[in-house]
Amino acid sequence: LLNNPLNALYSEISEHCYLGCLPTPSDVEKLNKVGIKNVVNMCAEYFGPRKTYKKYQIKQLHLPTVDSTAPSLKSIEKAMAFMKEAF
């Protein structure tokens, strides 16, 4: 586990799902190397490294949600559909 490139900012939730924070363009190559192809971005203040995602063919769903607030039911439904489509 200590050699996992995602340890600094990300945690494995399940075999196909990670929880992380604010990837920068320099993090996207690491995401690609471990096989991440889809990202749900819930940051209201950050659109994500869209150009770099495009370079590595990583799809992003941006559902802006203000910190310390719950996402809307509509956002949760969109995220679930996006994740379901990924499998």
Buried (B, 14 or more C-beta within 10 A) or exposed (E): EEEEEBEEBBEBEEEEEBEBEEBEEEBBEBBBEEEBEBBBBBBEEBEBBBEBBEEBEBEBBBBEBEEEEEBEEEBEEBBEEBBEEBE
